[in-house]
């Protein structure tokens, strides 16, 4: 599985340095091999800013054809997870 972190709408955790490193291009978002590593990275990012609307996105998709895919996501707000 591959995960990415959306810090705010249209703002993704990026693989470069920053406080934390961010990008507005989803394709450039840092990828994580496990949900646990993505949650850990979000925790590190929250040392700099609150990011109350942050989401962990599971980038694995199920494809039924060349133009169709299904993407799964979950939102993490504080200590609560929305499924």
Secondary structure as GFF3:
##gff-version 3
##sequence-region A 1 83
A	DSSP	beta_strand	3	8	.	.	.	ID=ss1
A	DSSP	beta_strand	11	13	.	.	.	ID=ss2
A	DSSP	beta_strand	22	23	.	.	.	ID=ss3
A	DSSP	three_ten_helix	26	28	.	.	.	ID=ss4
A	DSSP	alpha_helix	35	45	.	.	.	ID=ss5
A	DSSP	beta_strand	55	65	.	.	.	ID=ss6
A	DSSP	beta_strand	68	77	.	.	.	ID=ss7
A	DSSP	beta_strand	80	82	.	.	.	ID=ss8
###
